[in-house]
Amino acid sequence: MRKNLFLSFIGFLFLTLSACKNSAAPKTIVVDTSPEVTEVVFEKSQKMSMEIGGMVCALGCAAVIEKNLNNTKGIIAAKVDFETQKATLIFDAASLTPTQVTEVVLNTGEAYAVNSFELLD
């Protein structure tokens, strides 16, 4: 009984530590976090939905992609849903193109892919 419990614990530990490993070389994502910006005016807000492939966990993958999207200048708000493998966001179409928005996801890690995107509204 103890042996089975120990083996189960080791298996769980192994899966937990290796589930969201992205062994690719780290990529630099440029995010403007300058403190001089006190008010941001968006000229043309656009809503967008993306299907993201390659996510294997909610806490590591989805959360990191969501954080990178939300920290990108020109993106008002982003939400990544691990269950549906989709991201929904609002961005300033006057300063970013949909392709530039998808590049944020692609630059987060080699394991991630934007399978499709759709402009909403």
C-alpha positions in Angstrom: 0.0 0.0 0.0 2.8 2.4 0.9 4.7 1.5 -2.2 1.6 2.3 -4.4 1.1 5.6 -2.6 4.7 6.6 -3.0 4.7 5.7 -6.7 1.5 7.7 -7.2 3.1 10.7 -5.5 6.2 10.4 -7.6 4.1 10.2 -10.8 2.0 13.2 -9.8 5.2 15.2 -9.0 6.7 14.3 -12.3 3.6 15.3 -14.2 3.3 18.6 -12.3 6.8 19.6 -12.9 7.0 18.6 -16.6 3.5 19.5 -17.8 4.1 23.1 -18.9 7.8 23.0 -19.8 8.6 25.1 -22.8 12.2 24.1 -23.6 12.6 26.6 -26.4 15.1 29.3 -26.1 13.6 32.3 -24.3 12.2 35.0 -26.5 12.2 38.7 -25.7 8.8 40.4 -25.8 9.0 44.1 -25.9 6.3 45.7 -23.6 6.1 49.4 -23.1 5.8 50.0 -19.4 7.1 53.6 -19.3 5.7 55.5 -16.3 5.3 58.7 -18.3 2.1 57.5 -19.8 -0.7 58.6 -17.5 -3.6 58.5 -19.9 -4.1 56.4 -23.0 -6.5 57.4 -25.7 -7.6 54.7 -28.1 -8.6 56.0 -31.5 -10.3 52.9 -32.8 -11.1 50.0 -30.5 -11.5 46.6 -32.1 -12.6 43.3 -30.5 -10.8 40.1 -31.6 -11.0 36.4 -30.9 -8.1 34.0 -31.4 -7.9 30.2 -31.3 -4.6 29.3 -29.6 -2.9 25.9 -29.9 -0.2 24.4 -27.8 -1.4 25.4 -24.3 -1.1 22.5 -21.9 -2.1 24.1 -18.6 -4.1 27.1 -17.3 -1.6 28.4 -14.7 1.5 28.4 -16.9 0.5 28.7 -20.5 -2.8 30.5 -20.5 -1.8 32.9 -17.7 1.5 33.8 -19.3 -0.1 34.5 -22.7 -2.8 36.6 -21.1 -0.2 38.5 -19.1 1.8 39.3 -22.2 -1.3 40.4 -24.1 -2.4 42.6 -21.3 1.1 44.2 -21.0 1.3 45.0 -24.7 0.9 48.7 -25.6 -2.3 49.1 -27.6 -4.2 46.2 -26.0 -7.0 47.4 -23.7 -8.0 44.1 -22.2 -7.3 40.4 -22.9 -8.7 37.2 -21.5 -7.3 33.7 -22.3 -9.6 30.7 -21.6 -7.6 27.5 -21.3 -10.7 25.3 -21.5 -11.8 26.6 -24.9 -8.2 27.3 -26.1 -9.3 30.8 -27.1 -8.4 34.4 -26.3 -10.7 37.4 -26.5 -9.3 40.9 -26.5 -9.9 44.5 -27.3 -7.1 46.4 -29.0 -6.5 49.8 -30.6 -6.7 49.2 -34.3 -5.1 52.5 -35.0 -1.8 51.4 -33.3 -1.8 47.6 -33.8 -2.8 45.2 -36.6 -4.4 41.8 -35.9 -1.1 40.3 -37.1 0.9 42.2 -34.6 -1.5 41.0 -31.8 -1.0 37.4 -32.9 2.7 37.9 -32.9 2.6 38.5 -29.1 1.2 35.0 -28.7 3.7 33.5 -31.0 6.6 35.3 -29.3 5.5 34.0 -25.9 6.9 30.5 -26.8 7.5 28.2 -29.7 4.9 25.7 -28.4 2.1 28.2 -29.1 0.3 28.8 -32.3 -2.6 31.0 -33.4 -4.7 28.6 -35.4 -7.3 31.3 -36.4 -8.5 34.7 -35.5 -11.6 36.6 -36.0 -12.4 40.3 -35.8 -15.6 40.9 -33.9 -18.1 43.8 -34.0 
